[in-house]
Amino acid sequence: MPTIAEFGGVRVMMFHRDHLPPHFHVEYGDDEAELAIATLEVLAGSLPPAVLRKVREWASTRQAALALNWVKCQSHMQPDKL
């Protein structure tokens, strides 16, 4: 699974040809979550509240780029680093 960003101990990834809805994966230590690109809602897993807030702040300014990376991953292309 390609890592598209790393910051503050957070790792953001996308799988090639992953299931809908469009989303990204986040790892922070032993915590993992999937967040929807369109709404930044947690679809699965959990993160500490402060980390989730930072991830949402980061993602809110990159939603278009995340959506484009989703399309690239669905086509089995390499996503951009954000």
PyMOL commands that set and color helices and strands:
alter all, ss='L'
color gray80, all
select helices_A, chain A and resi 49-60+63-74
alter helices_A, ss='H'
color red, helices_A
select strands_A, chain A and resi 3-7+10-13+23-28+31-36+42-45
alter strands_A, ss='S'
color yellow, strands_A
deselect
rebuild
show_as cartoon
